[in-house]
Amino acid sequence: MATKGDGVRMADGAIRAYKDQARDLSTEFDELDDSYANVKGELDQAIENIAVGLLPICNAELFQQVIQETGALQLTNLWEELQQGREERKVRNQDILASEDYQRREMLIHPTTGEYTVKIVEHKEFCDSLNSSLKRYDFKNFRYCYKNKLHRPKEHGMFGGFWRFVTMAESREKSAIEATLKRLRVSSLDEAFRTYEADQKSMKFHKKELKDWKAKSEGVSNLIEERDENDRWLKNFSNEARAEMRKNLQWHLRRADLESIHKTIRAAGKILVATAHALAKKLEYIENMKNELRNEIRDREKRVDSIERVKRKWQGKPWAPLYGDKSKWLVKVPKIKKGSTRKRIRWVGTMRRNIHGYHRYDKYSHYMDGPQAFLAYDAFSYGAEERMPYEGFTRGVITEMDDWRQSNGQEKADFSYFKGMRKAGDEYDEDWGWDEYEEEQFDYEEHDGDEYDSDGDDDFAAAALAGEADDSHSYDES
């Protein structure tokens, strides 16, 4: 009769088998992860290419056409906000130029002679000196004396005096006082405490002054940086605005119905939109496959956990008889699962390679131009080098496939539409029509605003900020 020790050995074999299966499934899962990342990068690039193609320049009429083609209605408001922002930056720059701090910036924050710079250096030197002085008091005996105010005589009462005698408190206090006076070279604790508290008070004052002067210096530096940033933005308004408009259009395209846009976009953009649509479907299908493997991996992990719980019980009495036939659970089922695991990995691998490897986006665009809706999975299957797995498996993986088949009365994939479109359509026009529009001009005249050469502004600001960074450390309060 089999013993529980025999059961432990069978359990070990089953655990190894299921862990091996989980590892193999995880390996294919990692391949899917890599494919997902690659396709995601391709989709990002396709979306960016569409935005670049549609928005080559800043032109209000062009923006209206892009809105008609893509439905990105928010571009109108964004363009108005950008123009308003341009005016606000111009006004802000005039305010900065007129401010006293900006006009006196060299006198205030010059790295060696600036009024604020001199004050910062002055108070920093005080702080450094006081910090050195206060470090003299940073030792255990002084802290003990100061905390317990040993410079003042105290009445302890009869019980307190007895307790101090028992705990030798008086001896400790006397020893701490002597050590403190000797180390500080003073005649009394009163003298030590007065000097310490005076240094603390001075440190607090100079730290506050240092902080305040740094804030004033930083304020001037910020004005310089703000004006320079505004100047840069205003001089490059066309490029800045175009980049912002493209970024917003990309945001819209990621959320829009690309099938509808494919019908309305100009011919030059059709393949790019079709590419984005196909890539988005690839991501969806790869995520479906990841979910399938994720469930299979969890299944194997649960099986391992279940067997390990029983195995631990059996290990307590390996000599005891094992009732019932456990070979089906621990030998036959793992073997059956091994076969199904291999099939799933092979089938998912085939789907992954076919879907990831599809690049006939010109054909895909023709299919989208045609009179009939189609399932992206079928287009990928039609153009695949390997035959897709049977639909008894794929319908359980690709979540939209079953509904599509039922809605269209299909028992399996019907490639007749793709075959009929084989010769359909001419080459797409690659002209985006940029020549129809001209870049709007946005002139900006830069003013220095005072008698000083503005070329050195960056140096003043950088030097001031660098000095603040160097002096940013704090000083101990104690």
C-alpha positions as CSV (number, residue, x, y, z in Angstrom):
1,M,0.0,0.0,0.0
2,A,1.3,3.4,-0.9
3,T,2.4,5.6,2.0
4,K,2.3,9.3,2.5
5,G,6.0,9.4,1.7
6,D,5.1,8.1,-1.7
7,G,2.6,10.9,-2.0
8,V,5.2,13.4,-1.1
9,R,7.4,12.1,-3.9
10,M,4.5,12.3,-6.4
11,A,3.7,15.8,-5.1
12,D,7.3,16.9,-5.7
13,G,7.0,15.7,-9.3
14,A,3.7,17.5,-9.9
15,I,5.1,20.7,-8.3
16,R,8.1,20.6,-10.6
17,A,5.9,19.9,-13.6
18,Y,3.6,22.9,-12.9
19,K,6.4,25.2,-12.1
20,D,8.1,24.3,-15.4
21,Q,4.8,25.0,-17.2
22,A,4.4,28.4,-15.4
23,R,8.0,29.2,-16.4
24,D,7.4,28.4,-20.1
25,L,4.2,30.4,-20.1
26,S,6.1,33.3,-18.5
27,T,8.7,33.1,-21.2
28,E,6.0,33.6,-23.9
29,F,4.4,36.3,-21.7
30,D,7.7,38.2,-21.8
31,E,7.8,37.9,-25.6
32,L,4.3,39.5,-25.6
33,D,5.5,42.2,-23.3
34,D,8.4,43.0,-25.7
35,S,6.0,43.0,-28.7
36,Y,3.6,45.3,-26.8
37,A,6.4,47.8,-26.1
38,N,7.6,47.7,-29.8
39,V,4.1,48.2,-31.1
40,K,3.4,51.0,-28.6
41,G,6.5,52.8,-29.9
42,E,5.3,52.3,-33.5
43,L,1.9,53.7,-32.6
44,D,3.4,56.7,-30.9
45,Q,5.5,57.4,-34.0
46,A,2.5,57.0,-36.3
47,I,0.4,59.4,-34.2
48,E,3.2,61.9,-34.2
49,N,3.7,61.6,-38.0
50,I,0.0,62.3,-38.5
51,A,0.2,65.5,-36.4
52,V,3.4,66.6,-38.2
53,G,1.7,66.0,-41.6
54,L,-1.4,67.9,-40.7
55,L,0.2,70.8,-38.8
56,P,3.4,71.8,-40.7
57,I,3.0,75.5,-39.9
58,C,0.9,78.0,-37.8
59,N,-2.0,79.1,-39.9
60,A,-5.6,79.7,-38.7
61,E,-7.2,78.5,-41.9
62,L,-5.1,75.3,-41.8
63,F,-6.2,74.7,-38.3
64,Q,-9.8,74.8,-39.4
65,Q,-9.2,72.2,-42.1
66,V,-7.5,70.0,-39.6
67,I,-10.5,70.3,-37.3
68,Q,-12.8,69.3,-40.1
69,E,-10.7,66.2,-40.9
70,T,-10.1,65.0,-37.4
71,G,-12.8,66.4,-35.2
72,A,-10.2,68.0,-32.9
73,L,-12.5,70.9,-32.0
74,Q,-10.3,71.9,-29.0
75,L,-7.6,73.2,-31.4
76,T,-9.7,76.4,-31.9
77,N,-9.6,77.2,-28.2
78,L,-6.0,76.2,-27.9
79,W,-5.0,78.5,-30.7
80,E,-6.8,81.4,-29.0
81,E,-5.2,80.5,-25.7
82,L,-1.7,80.5,-27.3
83,Q,-2.3,83.9,-28.9
84,Q,-3.6,85.3,-25.6
85,G,-0.6,83.8,-23.8
86,R,1.6,85.6,-26.3
87,E,0.1,88.9,-25.5
88,E,0.3,88.2,-21.8
89,R,4.0,87.4,-22.0
90,K,4.6,90.7,-23.9
91,V,2.8,92.7,-21.3
92,R,4.6,90.8,-18.5
93,N,8.0,91.6,-20.1
94,Q,7.1,95.3,-20.2
95,D,6.3,95.1,-16.5
96,I,9.6,93.4,-15.8
97,L,11.5,95.9,-17.8
98,A,9.8,98.7,-15.9
99,S,10.5,97.2,-12.4
100,E,13.1,98.8,-10.3
101,D,14.7,95.5,-9.3
102,Y,15.2,94.5,-12.9
103,Q,16.6,97.9,-13.9
104,R,19.1,97.7,-11.0
105,R,19.8,94.0,-11.4
106,E,23.6,94.4,-11.9
107,M,23.9,96.6,-8.8
108,L,21.8,94.2,-6.8
109,I,23.1,90.7,-7.7
110,H,26.5,91.2,-9.4
111,P,28.4,88.1,-8.3
112,T,31.1,90.2,-6.5
113,T,29.8,93.8,-6.0
114,G,26.0,93.4,-6.0
115,E,24.3,94.9,-2.9
116,Y,22.4,91.7,-2.2
117,T,25.5,89.6,-2.9
118,V,27.5,91.6,-0.4
119,K,24.8,91.2,2.3
120,I,24.5,87.5,1.6
121,V,28.3,87.0,2.0
122,E,28.3,89.2,5.1
123,H,25.6,87.2,6.9
124,K,27.0,83.9,5.7
125,E,30.3,84.7,7.3
126,F,28.6,85.6,10.6
127,C,26.7,82.3,10.4
128,D,29.8,80.3,9.7
129,S,31.7,81.9,12.6
130,L,28.8,81.5,15.0
131,N,28.3,77.9,13.9
132,S,32.0,77.2,14.8
133,S,31.4,78.9,18.2
134,L,28.3,76.9,18.9
135,K,30.1,73.6,18.1
136,R,32.2,74.2,21.2
137,Y,29.1,73.5,23.3
138,D,28.2,70.4,21.4
139,F,29.3,67.8,23.9
140,K,27.4,65.5,26.4
141,N,28.4,67.2,29.7
142,F,27.4,70.7,28.5
143,R,24.1,69.4,27.2
144,Y,23.4,67.7,30.5
145,C,24.2,70.8,32.5
146,Y,22.2,73.1,30.3
147,K,19.1,70.8,30.1
148,N,19.0,70.4,33.9
149,K,19.9,74.1,34.6
150,L,22.6,73.2,36.9
151,H,23.7,76.8,37.3
152,R,20.8,77.4,39.7
153,P,20.7,76.0,43.2
154,K,17.6,73.8,43.9
155,E,15.7,72.7,46.9
156,H,15.2,68.9,46.8
157,G,13.5,68.3,50.2
158,M,14.2,65.4,52.5
159,F,13.0,62.6,50.2
160,G,14.6,64.2,47.2
161,G,17.9,64.6,49.0
162,F,17.8,60.9,50.0
163,W,16.9,59.8,46.5
164,R,19.8,61.9,45.0
165,F,22.1,60.3,47.5
166,V,20.9,56.8,46.5
167,T,21.2,57.5,42.8
168,M,24.4,59.5,43.1
169,A,22.8,62.4,41.2
170,E,24.9,65.0,43.0
171,S,28.1,63.2,42.1
172,R,27.1,63.1,38.5
173,E,26.1,66.7,38.4
174,K,29.4,67.8,40.1
175,S,31.4,65.7,37.6
176,A,29.5,67.2,34.6
177,I,30.0,70.7,35.9
178,E,33.7,70.3,36.4
179,A,34.2,68.7,33.0
180,T,32.2,71.5,31.3
181,L,34.1,74.3,33.0
182,K,37.4,72.7,32.2
183,R,36.6,72.1,28.5
184,L,35.1,75.6,27.9
185,R,37.8,77.3,30.1
186,V,35.3,79.4,32.0
187,S,34.9,80.1,35.7
188,S,31.1,79.4,36.0
189,L,28.2,77.8,34.3
190,D,26.5,81.2,34.3
191,E,29.2,82.6,32.1
192,A,29.0,79.5,29.8
193,F,25.3,79.7,29.4
194,R,25.2,83.5,28.8
195,T,27.8,83.1,26.0
196,Y,26.0,80.1,24.5
197,E,22.6,81.8,24.6
198,A,24.0,85.0,23.1
199,D,25.6,83.0,20.2
200,Q,22.3,81.3,19.7
201,K,20.4,84.6,19.5
202,S,23.0,86.0,17.1
203,M,22.8,82.9,14.9
204,K,19.0,83.1,14.8
205,F,19.2,86.8,13.7
206,H,21.9,86.2,11.0
207,K,20.2,83.1,9.7
208,K,17.0,85.1,9.2
209,E,18.9,87.9,7.5
210,L,20.7,85.5,5.2
211,K,17.4,83.9,4.3
212,D,15.8,87.3,3.6
213,W,18.7,88.6,1.4
214,K,18.8,85.3,-0.5
215,A,15.1,85.6,-1.2
216,K,15.6,89.1,-2.5
217,S,18.5,88.0,-4.7
218,E,16.5,85.0,-6.0
219,G,13.6,87.4,-6.8
220,V,15.8,89.4,-9.1
221,S,17.3,86.3,-10.6
222,N,13.8,85.0,-11.3
223,L,12.9,88.2,-13.0
224,I,15.9,87.8,-15.3
225,E,15.1,84.2,-16.0
226,E,11.4,84.9,-16.6
227,R,12.2,87.7,-19.0
228,D,14.7,85.6,-20.9
229,E,12.3,82.7,-21.1
230,N,9.5,85.1,-22.3
231,D,11.9,86.5,-25.0
232,R,12.9,83.0,-26.1
233,W,9.2,81.9,-26.3
234,L,8.1,85.1,-28.1
235,K,10.9,85.0,-30.6
236,N,10.0,81.3,-31.4
237,F,6.3,81.7,-31.0
238,S,5.5,79.9,-34.3
239,N,7.6,76.9,-33.3
240,E,6.3,76.9,-29.7
241,A,2.7,77.2,-30.8
242,R,3.0,74.5,-33.5
243,A,4.6,72.1,-31.1
244,E,1.8,72.7,-28.6
245,M,-0.9,72.3,-31.3
246,R,0.7,69.0,-32.5
247,K,0.9,67.7,-28.9
248,N,-2.8,68.5,-28.4
249,L,-3.7,66.9,-31.8
250,Q,-1.8,63.7,-30.8
251,W,-3.7,63.6,-27.5
252,H,-7.0,63.8,-29.6
253,L,-5.9,61.1,-32.1
254,R,-5.1,58.6,-29.3
255,R,-8.7,58.9,-28.2
256,A,-10.6,59.5,-31.4
257,D,-12.4,57.1,-33.7
258,L,-9.7,56.4,-36.3
259,E,-12.1,54.7,-38.7
260,S,-14.1,57.9,-38.9
261,I,-11.0,60.0,-39.3
262,H,-9.8,57.7,-42.1
263,K,-12.9,58.6,-44.1
264,T,-12.4,62.4,-43.7
265,I,-8.7,62.9,-43.7
266,R,-6.8,64.0,-46.9
267,A,-5.4,61.2,-49.1
268,A,-1.8,61.8,-47.9
269,G,-2.8,61.0,-44.3
270,K,-4.8,57.9,-45.0
271,I,-2.1,55.3,-44.7
272,L,-0.8,56.9,-41.5
273,V,-4.3,56.8,-40.0
274,A,-4.7,53.2,-41.1
275,T,-1.3,52.4,-39.6
276,A,-2.4,53.9,-36.3
277,H,-5.7,52.0,-36.4
278,A,-3.9,48.7,-37.1
279,L,-1.3,49.3,-34.4
280,A,-4.0,50.1,-31.8
281,K,-5.7,46.8,-32.7
282,K,-2.4,45.0,-32.3
283,L,-2.1,46.4,-28.8
284,E,-5.6,45.3,-28.0
285,Y,-5.0,41.8,-29.3
286,I,-1.6,41.5,-27.6
287,E,-3.2,42.5,-24.3
288,N,-5.9,39.8,-24.9
289,M,-3.1,37.2,-25.3
290,K,-1.3,38.5,-22.2
291,N,-4.6,38.0,-20.3
292,E,-4.9,34.4,-21.6
293,L,-1.4,33.5,-20.5
294,R,-1.8,35.4,-17.2
295,N,-4.8,33.3,-16.4
296,E,-2.9,30.1,-17.3
297,I,0.1,31.1,-15.1
298,R,-2.2,31.8,-12.2
299,D,-3.9,28.4,-12.7
300,R,-0.5,26.6,-12.5
301,E,0.5,28.7,-9.4
302,K,-2.8,27.8,-7.7
303,R,-2.2,24.1,-8.4
304,V,1.2,24.3,-6.9
305,D,-0.1,26.0,-3.8
306,S,-2.9,23.3,-3.4
307,I,-0.4,20.4,-3.7
308,E,2.1,22.1,-1.4
309,R,-0.5,22.4,1.4
310,V,-1.3,18.7,1.2
311,K,2.4,17.8,0.9
312,R,3.2,19.5,4.1
313,K,0.6,17.4,5.9
314,W,1.9,14.2,4.4
315,Q,5.5,15.1,5.4
316,G,4.5,14.9,9.1
317,K,3.8,11.2,8.9
318,P,5.6,9.8,5.8
319,W,5.2,6.2,7.0
320,A,1.4,6.4,7.3
321,P,-0.8,4.8,4.6
322,L,-2.0,6.9,1.7
323,Y,-5.6,6.3,1.2
324,G,-7.1,6.6,-2.3
325,D,-5.4,6.8,-5.7
326,K,-3.5,10.2,-5.9
327,S,-1.8,9.3,-9.1
328,K,-4.5,11.0,-11.3
329,W,-4.2,14.2,-9.4
330,L,-0.4,14.2,-9.1
331,V,0.8,12.4,-12.2
332,K,-1.9,12.2,-15.0
333,V,-3.3,15.7,-14.7
334,P,0.1,17.4,-14.7
335,K,1.0,15.4,-17.8
336,I,-2.2,16.4,-19.5
337,K,-1.6,20.0,-18.6
338,K,1.9,19.8,-19.9
339,G,0.5,19.0,-23.4
340,S,-2.1,21.7,-23.3
341,T,0.5,24.2,-22.1
342,R,2.7,23.4,-25.1
343,K,-0.2,23.9,-27.4
344,R,-1.2,27.2,-25.9
345,I,2.4,28.5,-26.0
346,R,2.7,27.5,-29.6
347,W,-0.7,28.9,-30.6
348,V,-0.1,32.2,-28.8
349,G,3.4,32.4,-30.3
350,T,1.9,32.0,-33.8
351,M,-0.7,34.7,-33.1
352,R,2.0,37.0,-31.7
353,R,4.3,36.7,-34.6
354,N,1.5,37.1,-37.2
355,I,0.0,40.1,-35.5
356,H,3.2,41.9,-34.6
357,G,4.8,41.1,-38.0
358,Y,1.9,42.6,-40.1
359,H,3.1,45.7,-41.9
360,R,0.9,45.9,-45.0
361,Y,-0.6,49.2,-43.9
362,D,-1.2,50.4,-47.4
363,K,-3.4,47.3,-48.0
364,Y,-5.0,47.9,-44.6
365,S,-5.9,51.4,-45.7
366,H,-7.5,50.1,-48.9
367,Y,-9.6,47.8,-46.8
368,M,-10.7,50.7,-44.6
369,D,-11.5,52.7,-47.8
370,G,-13.7,49.8,-49.1
371,P,-17.4,49.5,-48.7
372,Q,-17.3,46.8,-46.0
373,A,-16.4,46.7,-42.4
374,F,-13.8,44.1,-41.4
375,L,-12.2,42.5,-38.4
376,A,-8.6,43.7,-37.9
377,Y,-7.7,40.1,-36.7
378,D,-8.9,38.8,-40.1
379,A,-6.8,41.3,-42.0
380,F,-3.7,40.3,-40.0
381,S,-4.6,36.6,-40.6
382,Y,-5.0,37.1,-44.3
383,G,-1.6,38.7,-44.6
384,A,0.2,36.3,-42.2
385,E,3.0,34.0,-43.1
386,E,1.9,31.3,-40.7
387,R,-1.6,29.9,-40.4
388,M,-3.5,31.2,-37.4
389,P,-4.6,28.6,-34.7
390,Y,-8.1,27.2,-35.0
391,E,-10.9,29.5,-33.8
392,G,-12.0,27.2,-31.1
393,F,-8.9,28.6,-29.3
394,T,-8.7,32.2,-30.8
395,R,-12.3,33.1,-30.1
396,G,-11.6,32.5,-26.4
397,V,-8.5,34.8,-26.6
398,I,-9.5,37.7,-28.9
399,T,-12.5,39.2,-27.0
400,E,-14.2,40.9,-30.0
401,M,-14.0,37.9,-32.3
402,D,-16.9,35.9,-31.1
403,D,-19.3,38.9,-31.2
404,W,-18.0,39.8,-34.7
405,R,-18.7,36.3,-36.0
406,Q,-22.2,36.2,-34.6
407,S,-23.1,39.7,-35.7
408,N,-21.9,39.0,-39.3
409,G,-23.2,35.5,-39.5
410,Q,-19.7,33.9,-39.9
411,E,-18.8,30.5,-38.7
412,K,-15.1,31.2,-39.4
413,A,-13.0,33.9,-41.1
414,D,-14.1,34.9,-44.5
415,F,-11.3,36.4,-46.6
416,S,-13.4,37.1,-49.7
417,Y,-13.5,40.8,-48.9
418,F,-9.7,41.0,-48.7
419,K,-9.3,39.0,-51.9
420,G,-11.7,41.3,-53.7
421,M,-9.8,44.4,-52.6
422,R,-6.5,43.0,-53.9
423,K,-6.5,45.3,-56.9
424,A,-8.7,48.0,-55.5
425,G,-7.4,51.6,-55.2
426,D,-4.6,53.5,-56.7
427,E,-1.5,54.8,-54.9
428,Y,-2.4,57.5,-52.4
429,D,-1.5,61.1,-53.1
430,E,1.5,62.0,-50.9
431,D,0.9,65.8,-51.2
432,W,-0.3,67.2,-47.8
433,G,-1.3,70.4,-49.5
434,W,1.2,72.6,-47.5
435,D,1.7,75.0,-50.4
436,E,-1.9,76.2,-50.0
437,Y,-1.0,78.0,-46.7
438,E,1.6,80.4,-45.6
439,E,3.2,80.7,-42.2
440,E,1.6,83.5,-40.2
441,Q,4.2,86.0,-39.1
442,F,4.5,87.0,-35.4
443,D,7.1,89.7,-35.0
444,Y,8.6,90.5,-31.6
445,E,10.9,93.4,-30.8
446,E,13.2,92.8,-27.9
447,H,14.0,95.8,-25.6
448,D,16.9,95.9,-23.1
449,G,14.9,98.3,-20.9
450,D,17.8,100.1,-19.2
451,E,21.4,101.4,-19.7
452,Y,23.0,98.1,-19.0
453,D,24.0,95.5,-21.6
454,S,21.5,92.7,-21.3
455,D,23.9,90.1,-22.7
456,G,25.2,89.6,-19.2
457,D,21.8,89.0,-17.6
458,D,22.2,85.2,-17.7
459,D,25.6,85.5,-16.0
460,F,24.2,87.6,-13.2
461,A,21.2,85.2,-12.7
462,A,23.3,82.1,-12.9
463,A,25.9,83.4,-10.5
464,A,23.3,84.5,-8.0
465,L,21.6,81.2,-8.1
466,A,24.9,79.3,-7.9
467,G,25.8,81.2,-4.8
468,E,22.4,80.4,-3.3
469,A,23.0,76.7,-4.0
470,D,26.4,76.8,-2.4
471,D,25.0,78.5,0.7
472,S,21.9,76.4,0.9
473,H,23.1,74.3,3.9
474,S,21.4,75.1,7.2
475,Y,23.0,75.9,10.6
476,D,22.3,74.1,13.8
477,E,20.1,76.0,16.2
478,S,21.7,74.4,19.2
